[in-house]
Amino acid sequence: MQAVTEEQSAPTPSEVPERLAYTSPPALMTAVVLSIVLLSFSMFGWWALGKEIRNQVTWLQAATLLFFVFVMIGVMLSVGYSRLWANEQGITVRNGPILRKYPIDKIAGVRLRKGDPWSSLLLKGEGELKRKPVLAIQSLEGEAGERKLIELRRWLVEHGATSRDVVIREEDEPPLDED
């Protein structure tokens, strides 16, 4: 059996993968840490009430409090697990609990400008350009986020996405910061 070297396994810059899948490690780490903090503080708060007060709480009241803690943890984790998939059917974006699918021919591009917290898909609309957030590629990721953005742009161009028939008006662009 022959060992595969790094040079053999790494795709060349001109190759575009068939499918892409992205998630944001900083967003996931933040969601996990905040979930642990919320659960820890909830448990500490329950203990800090004291035995006398805890005995006065009915099982329905305790279940309601526990339900809301788990709902908040679920929302945080679902945002942390936000993802983007790109395949021959189009782009699928999951931002928290919301899942959206976009056909490639409706996509004009993807953008992550300086100062933006996360990237946006640029969609062709009825005479206007619509921006849809993509939490799976964030500016907090630094160079890794930039690499994802470049790879996604190359993938979109390779699969037929174009912005030729899109006109960007001045009101579509936020004002630039003057330094």
C-alpha positions in Angstrom: 0.0 0.0 0.0 1.4 3.4 -1.0 1.4 6.3 1.4 -0.4 9.4 0.1 1.8 12.5 0.4 0.4 15.9 1.2 1.2 17.1 -2.4 -0.8 14.3 -3.9 -3.9 14.8 -1.6 -4.1 18.6 -1.7 -6.2 20.0 -4.5 -4.5 22.3 -6.9 -5.7 26.0 -6.9 -7.3 25.5 -10.3 -9.5 22.6 -9.1 -13.0 23.3 -7.9 -14.6 20.7 -5.6 -17.9 19.2 -6.6 -19.5 20.0 -3.2 -18.7 22.5 -0.4 -19.8 22.4 3.2 -18.9 25.1 5.7 -19.5 25.8 9.4 -18.0 28.5 11.6 -15.8 27.2 14.4 -15.9 30.4 16.4 -19.7 30.5 16.3 -19.9 26.9 17.4 -17.3 27.3 20.2 -19.2 30.4 21.4 -22.5 28.5 21.4 -21.1 25.6 23.3 -19.4 27.7 25.9 -22.4 29.9 26.4 -24.6 26.8 26.7 -22.4 25.4 29.4 -22.3 28.8 31.2 -26.1 29.0 31.1 -26.6 25.5 32.4 -24.0 26.0 35.2 -25.6 29.3 36.3 -29.0 27.7 36.2 -27.9 24.8 38.4 -26.1 27.2 40.8 -29.2 29.4 41.0 -31.4 26.4 41.8 -28.9 25.4 44.6 -28.6 29.0 45.9 -32.4 29.2 46.4 -32.0 27.0 49.5 -33.8 23.8 50.4 -36.8 25.6 52.0 -37.6 27.5 48.9 -36.9 24.6 46.5 -39.4 22.5 48.5 -42.1 25.1 47.8 -41.6 24.9 44.0 -44.1 22.6 42.3 -42.9 20.0 39.7 -44.8 22.0 37.0 -42.9 25.3 37.9 -39.6 23.4 37.9 -40.4 21.8 34.6 -41.3 25.2 33.1 -38.0 26.7 34.2 -36.1 23.7 32.9 -38.0 23.9 29.6 -36.9 27.5 29.0 -33.3 26.8 29.9 -33.3 24.0 27.3 -35.0 26.1 24.7 -32.3 28.8 25.2 -29.5 26.2 24.9 -31.2 24.8 21.8 -31.4 28.2 20.1 -27.7 28.9 21.0 -26.5 25.6 19.6 -28.6 25.8 16.5 -27.0 29.2 15.7 -23.6 27.7 16.5 -24.2 24.9 14.1 -25.2 27.2 11.2 -24.0 25.7 7.9 -23.7 26.2 4.2 -23.8 23.4 1.6 -23.1 23.9 -2.0 -23.9 21.1 -4.5 -25.3 20.6 -8.0 -28.9 21.5 -6.8 -27.7 24.9 -5.4 -26.8 26.5 -2.2 -28.4 25.5 1.1 -28.0 27.7 4.1 -29.0 26.9 7.7 -28.8 29.9 10.0 -30.0 28.7 13.3 -33.2 26.7 13.0 -34.0 28.3 9.5 -33.1 26.3 6.4 -33.2 28.0 3.0 -32.3 26.7 -0.5 -31.2 28.9 -3.4 -30.8 27.7 -7.0 -27.5 28.7 -8.5 -29.1 30.8 -11.3 -30.6 33.1 -8.7 -27.2 33.8 -7.0 -25.2 36.9 -8.1 -22.4 36.3 -5.7 -21.2 36.3 -2.1 -19.9 39.2 -0.1 -18.0 39.7 3.2 -17.0 43.3 3.5 -14.8 44.9 6.1 -16.9 45.5 9.2 -19.5 42.8 8.3 -19.8 40.2 11.0 -20.8 37.4 8.5 -21.0 36.9 4.8 -24.1 37.5 2.6 -25.4 35.7 -0.5 -26.3 38.2 -3.1 -29.6 37.1 -4.8 -31.1 38.3 -8.0 -34.6 39.7 -7.2 -37.3 41.6 -9.1 -35.1 44.4 -10.4 -33.1 44.5 -7.2 -30.3 42.7 -5.4 -31.2 41.0 -2.1 -28.7 40.1 0.6 -29.3 36.9 2.7 -27.0 36.2 5.7 -24.7 33.2 5.8 -23.5 32.7 9.4 -21.3 29.8 8.3 -18.6 32.2 7.0 -17.7 34.9 9.5 -15.2 37.7 9.6 -14.1 36.5 13.1 -12.5 33.5 11.3 -9.9 35.7 9.7 -7.9 34.0 7.0 -10.0 30.8 7.2 -13.1 32.9 6.4 -11.4 34.6 3.5 -10.4 31.2 2.1 -13.9 29.9 2.4 -15.2 33.0 0.6 -12.7 32.7 -2.2 -13.5 29.0 -2.6 -17.2 29.6 -2.6 -16.9 32.4 -5.2 -14.8 30.1 -7.5 -17.4 27.3 -7.0 -20.3 29.7 -7.9 -18.6 30.9 -11.0 -17.7 27.3 -12.1 -21.3 26.3 -11.6 -22.8 29.1 -13.6 -23.6 31.9 -11.1 -23.3 35.3 -12.6 -23.9 38.9 -11.8 -23.9 40.1 -15.4 -27.6 41.0 -15.5 -27.6 42.7 -12.0 -27.4 46.4 -11.5 -26.1 47.6 -8.1 -27.7 50.9 -7.2 -26.1 53.3 -4.7 -29.0 52.7 -2.2 -28.1 49.0 -2.2 -24.6 49.8 -0.9 -24.1 51.1 2.6 -22.0 54.3 2.9 -18.2 53.6 3.2 -16.4 54.7 6.3 -14.1 57.6 5.6 -10.8 57.2 7.3 
